[in-house]
Amino acid sequence: MKQKVTALLMDWHTRFNTRQMPWKGEKDPYKIWLSEIILQQTRVEQGMGYYEKFIATYPTIKELANANDEAVFKLWEGLGYYNRCKNLLYTARFIATNYNGRFPNDYETIVSLKGIGPYTAAAIASFAFNLPYAVVDGNVFRVLSRLFAIDTPIDGTEGKKQFSLLAQEVLDKNNAALYNQAIMDFGATVCKPANPQCNTCHLQSVCMAYSKTLVNKLPVKEKVLLKKNRWFYYFIIQHKDSVLVEKRTTRDIWENLYEFYLLETREQIIWNENSVQEWLFQLLGIEKPAVQSISSLQKQQLTHQLIKGQFIKVIISSIPKNLLKAQWQPLKDLKQLAFPKFINQYLEEKVN
């Protein structure tokens, strides 16, 4: 399984990966380091411009080390988290002084530098020197949790250890740079958080989450309760006289209660018939469902969080293969299941 995953990821990267970024394929450790520091708390789209300005102004680590503090901070302006910039300057000067401006080429030394953690060190070691270290960022957590159907929370100590070990096992150790780029790009463009391209995914055949209909539930975060605002989109998928239901089993609100097929997102999504059909096709392989209704915005205030969302009812003519083993509840028996208030309010409104 792991070897198949590795081979398919590399094949996807070679044949289908068209994602472009100014630092992609870069071998200069200074430029790789700079891009990773900029992207630590910054979206790629925003970070590109800053990266290009930094490289144009300070093309080498020695030039950055010799720069005036205020000039560097001015160039950093707008990126926030200024401690990153302070560490950038400190480490540039440390390398200039102790390594004659040459970036160290072994992982242990790289990770010991100020402002460089395990992820950034792995990125520099693999991309610049092709050393066999797997990068583990949000994209990698998501891809691995879905491919192997792992529900260990990715933000807990156990999860971080488990996924780091798995990432190292799946890594193509002879082509670490290409592999790390492949899995990160795959997570960013195919195995996306709320809108994964499952139906056309090159790794669908080995994805355990897809075969078990768990894509929408993974990855799991244990700190989900800290969220103050959550968007719940419930898909009421009806086939003949039955609807798809699931039981909430994670440690979260409404544990052990039933719900319809759920998509939870950080931001609001504006749904229409086309976007509903596209999402269901990509995620579940449902072709041309009849979109019967998209509800108005629903809200429920809990003690520490506000739940907002909508109910989207669709009718399907046949059940996709990956949903055959799911729980299909007869409409007439829905009242026998325990639903959370958020869902019951909607159901009562539809009945009345």
N, C-alpha and C positions, 0 to 999 in steps of 0.2 A: 504493500500500500504506500509506504513512505517513498520508496524508489519510484513508483508510478507517479506520485504527486510531483516529485522533483523533475522527472522527465517531461511531464506535461507542462509544468511551469516554464521550463527552459524552451520547450517547443513553442509555447504561446509567445514568449518573449521574442524569439527569433522570427516568427511568422506574422504576428499580429500586433505587437506592441508599437504604437506610433506616438506615444506620449513624448513631448519635447520639453526640455528644460535646459537653461544655459549651462548648468554644471553636469549634465548627464554625460557619462563617458569620460569625465575629467579624471586625470591621473595625478595632478598636482595636489599633494596633501594639504597645502595651504588653502587652496581654493575650495576643496572639499570641506575642510574644517570651517571655513568662513560661511559656506552655504548652510551647513548643519546648525551653526550657532544662530544664524539669522532665522532659520525655520523653526527653532525650538518653540517659540510662542507666536509664530506668524504664519499666515496662510501663504501658500506657494505663490499665488497671483500677486500678493503684495510684496513678498520677499524678493522676487526677481529683479525689480528695479533697484532695490538697495544693493543687492549682490553685484549687479553690473556697475553701479557707481563706485562701490568699494574697490572692485578689481581695477577699474579705470584709474582711480586715484592712488591706490596702493597695490600695484601689481605683484609685489613680493612681500614676504613676511618681514624682511629687513626694513623695507620702506614703511610698513605699518608700525614696526617697532620704533622707528625714528620719528614718527609723526607726533604732532602736538596734541595733547589730550583734548583740548577744546575743539580742534578741527575734526577729530574723530567722532566726538560726541555730537557735533553739529551734523555730520554725515549720517549718524545713527538716528537723528531726530525723527520722531514719529513711530519708531518701532517699539518704544516702551521697554519695560524690564531692563533698565540700564545696567543692572549688575552683569548682564551678558556682555555688554560693551567693555566694562571695567575688566572682566576676566579675559576678554579678547586681547586687550592691550597688554595686560600683565603677562599672559602666556606668550604673546608675540615677542616681548622683550626678553622673557626667560629663554626662549628658543634661540633668539639672536645672540644672547650672551653665553649660554651654556652649550649650544650645538652649532654655533657659527651660522645661524640662520637656516639650518637644514632640519626639516621636520623629522623627529625620530621615526624609525620604521618598524618598531615592534610594539605589539598591543599593550604590554605591561607598562612601558614607558609612556605611551600615548594616554592611557587611562589615568595615569598619575598626574597629568598636567591639570592645572587649575581650570575649572569650568568645563572639563570634559568628563562625561560619565560613560558607563558601559555602552550605551547605544551609539553615541557619537564616536567613541573609540573604535567600535566594530565597523562603523561606516568608513572611517578613515583607513583603518587597517585593510579592509576588504577592497574598497574602491581604488585606493592609491597603490597598495602593495599586493593585492589579491590574496591576502592571508585568510585562512579558513575561519572567519568569525561571522556568525549570523547577526544581522540587525533585527531588532525587535521593537517596532514602533506600533502605533495604533492600527495601521493597515495590516501589519503582520499578525497582530493579535486576532483581528477580525477574520482574516483568511484562514488561519490555522484552527481557530475555534469552530468555524463552519465546516471546513474540510474534514475534520476529525470529530465533529459533534461533541465538543468539550464544553461543559457548562460550569467549569470552575471559574469563579469571578476573576477577570483579567486585572483588576485593580487591587487584589489582595496579595499577600506575601506568597501563599501557596501557588496561586495562579501565575504570578510573575516567574517563579522558579520553574513551574511545569512547562510554561510556554517557551521559556528560554532554552530549556533542555530539548524540547521538541523541535524548535527552530534550528538548533544545532544539528539534530539528527537528520532533518530534511535537507539541510544545506548541501549544495553541490560543492564539495570541498576543493575540487580542482578548478572550479570557475566561480569562486565566491562573489566576485564583483558583479558578474552578469546575473547570477542567481538572486543576490540581494536586490538589485535593481528590478528584476523581474517580479518578485513577490510584492515589493512596495508599489510598483506601477499597477500590478494586477488588482491590488486592494483599492487603489485610487480610481481605477477606471472601469473595473468589472464587478468585483466583489464589494460594492459600495454599501455604506451604512443602511440607507433607507430605500434605495432603488437599485439593488443588485441585478445584474443581467444574467440571471440563472438559466433562462431557457436557451440562450445562445452561448453559454459558458463553455470554454474549452476543457474545463475540469469537472463538468457536471457528472460524468460517469464515476468519478471517485469521491464525490462530495457526499459525506454521510449526512450532513444537515439537510441537503436537498432531498435525499432519498427518504429521510424521516420527517420531512416537512417541519424543520426546526430553524430554517434560515432566519425567519423574522424574530426568533427568540435569542439569537446569538450575535455577538458575544454577551456574556452576563457581566454586570458590574454590581459589586456588593454595596457601593455607595449610592445606589439609585435613590435611596430614601432621602438623600440630602437635596435632591432636586426640588425646587419650589414650584416650577411650572412644567407640566408634562402634557404632551399632545398624544391622544389615543385615537387612532382611526380603526374602527371596527368594520370588517367586511362580513356582511351577512350573506354567505354563499349558499344558495338554495338549489337543490337538485330534486325535482319532482316534489314530494311532500316532506323533505328532510332538509335540515341545515347543518352546516359544519360547526361544531363546538369543540372547545378545548378546556382543560382544567389548568388553572394557575398553580404551579408547583414550586416556583422559586420563592425565596424569602423576600417578600415584597408585600405591598398592599393587596388585599383580597385573596390571600393565599388559600388554596383549596376550593375557591369558588370557580364557577364556570364563566366562560366568555366566548364571544365569537372570534374569528380569526383577526388578530391584532397586529397593527403596525404602529409602533411608538416612535415618535420623532422629537428632536429638540426644538424644531421650528414648525410653524404652521405650513400646511400644504394646501394649495387651492386645487381642488379636484374638479374634473369634468369627465364626461363620458369617455373621451379618448385616453386621458391619463389613467383612469381606472382600468380600462381594458388593457393598456400597455403594461401597467404594473402587474396585474394578475397573470398576464401572458408570460412575462419575464420570470416572475417569482414562482408561479405554480403551474405554468404550462396550460392555463385555461384559455382556450381560443374563442374570441368574440363572445364574451358573456353579455347577456342583456342587462344593462344597468337600469334597474327599476326605480331607484331613488337615491338621492344624496341628501342626508338630513341637514337641518340648520345646525348652527354651532351649539353644542351641549357643554354644560359646565357643572362641576361639583367641587366644592371647597372642602378639603380634608383638613386635619389639624395643622399640618405643616406644609401642605402642598395643594396646588390648584390643578385639577384635572380638566382639560378642555379637549374637545374632539368632535367627531362626526360618525354617523353610521351610514354605511354604503351598502345597499342591498342589490345583489345581482342574481340572476337566474342562469344556471348552466344546463346545457342539454346532455352532457356526459361528464363523468367524474374522471379526471386525469389519473394515470397510473399511480403517481406518487401520493394521491389522496385516498386511494381505495381502502387503506387500513386505518384511516382517520375515523373519528367519532362523528357519525351522522345521526342527528337526533330528529325524530319525527316532530313536525311542527305542533301537533296536538299534545305532545308530551313535554314541551318546553317548560311548562310551569312546574314540572317535577324537579328541575335543576335549580340549584342555588346560584343566583347571579348577584353581582354587586349592585348597589343602589343606582350607580351610573347607568347600567344597562336596563335595570328594571324600570327606571323612569321613562326611558325611551320606549320600551315595550308597552308600558301602560298607556302612553300617549298614542301609540299606533292602534291599540285596541279601542281606546275611547275616542 
